[in-house]
Amino acid sequence: MIDAINPVRNGYLYPRTPGTAFGPTSYDWRHSCLANSAGQSASDRMPDGNTFVALSDSYMYEVNAQGTVVWQYNALPLIHI
């Protein structure tokens, strides 16, 4: 699951009130990933607003703001029998 947040900023700083929880109380955008990974995975918002998703050693893809897959690539190595 990817939850994108857009915290309040003051220039390059994120203002915070001591004694209160930091950050927004909810997400601005959510995406249910198309696959799982036992290893480390990541996502990154691209300049065009799409989101790049990389699942460790296996699969990568890009989705737009509506959650539609723009492209995908299966990086699993072929197993020769």
C-alpha positions in Angstrom: 0.0 0.0 0.0 1.3 3.5 -0.8 -0.1 6.4 1.1 1.0 9.8 -0.2 0.9 12.8 2.2 1.4 16.5 1.6 2.5 18.0 4.9 2.3 21.7 5.6 5.6 23.4 4.9 7.1 26.8 5.7 9.8 27.2 3.1 12.0 24.2 3.6 10.8 23.6 7.1 7.9 21.5 8.5 6.3 23.5 11.3 5.4 21.6 14.4 3.6 22.3 17.6 5.4 20.8 20.7 3.2 18.3 22.5 1.1 17.4 19.4 1.4 14.7 16.8 3.5 15.6 13.8 2.2 15.3 10.2 -1.2 15.2 8.5 -3.9 13.0 10.0 -4.8 11.3 6.6 -3.3 10.7 3.2 -3.9 12.7 0.0 -3.6 9.7 -2.3 -3.6 5.9 -1.8 -2.5 3.1 -4.2 -2.9 -0.6 -3.6 0.3 -2.2 -5.0 -0.1 -4.8 -7.8 2.3 -7.2 -6.1 4.1 -8.0 -2.9 7.8 -8.3 -2.1 9.6 -10.1 0.7 12.4 -7.5 0.4 12.7 -3.7 0.5 10.4 -1.8 -2.0 9.9 1.9 -2.8 7.8 4.4 -4.5 8.5 7.9 -5.8 6.3 10.6 -7.2 7.5 11.7 -10.6 7.5 15.3 -11.9 4.5 14.5 -14.1 2.4 13.5 -11.1 2.7 9.7 -11.8 4.1 7.3 -9.2 6.9 4.9 -9.8 6.7 1.7 -7.8 9.7 -0.7 -7.4 9.2 -4.1 -5.7 12.6 -5.5 -4.6 14.2 -7.8 -7.2 11.0 -8.5 -9.0 8.7 -6.0 -10.6 8.4 -2.3 -11.3 5.7 -0.1 -12.8 4.3 3.4 -13.0 0.7 4.5 -12.3 -1.1 7.8 -12.9 -3.2 9.7 -10.4 -6.2 7.6 -11.2 -4.3 4.4 -10.5 -4.0 3.3 -14.1 -0.8 1.4 -15.0 1.2 3.5 -17.5 3.9 0.8 -18.0 5.3 -2.2 -16.2 8.4 -4.4 -16.2 8.9 -7.8 -14.7 12.6 -8.0 -13.6 12.5 -11.6 -12.4 15.4 -13.6 -13.9 14.4 -16.4 -16.2 14.9 -19.9 -14.8 16.2 -22.4 -17.3 15.2 -26.0 -16.7 
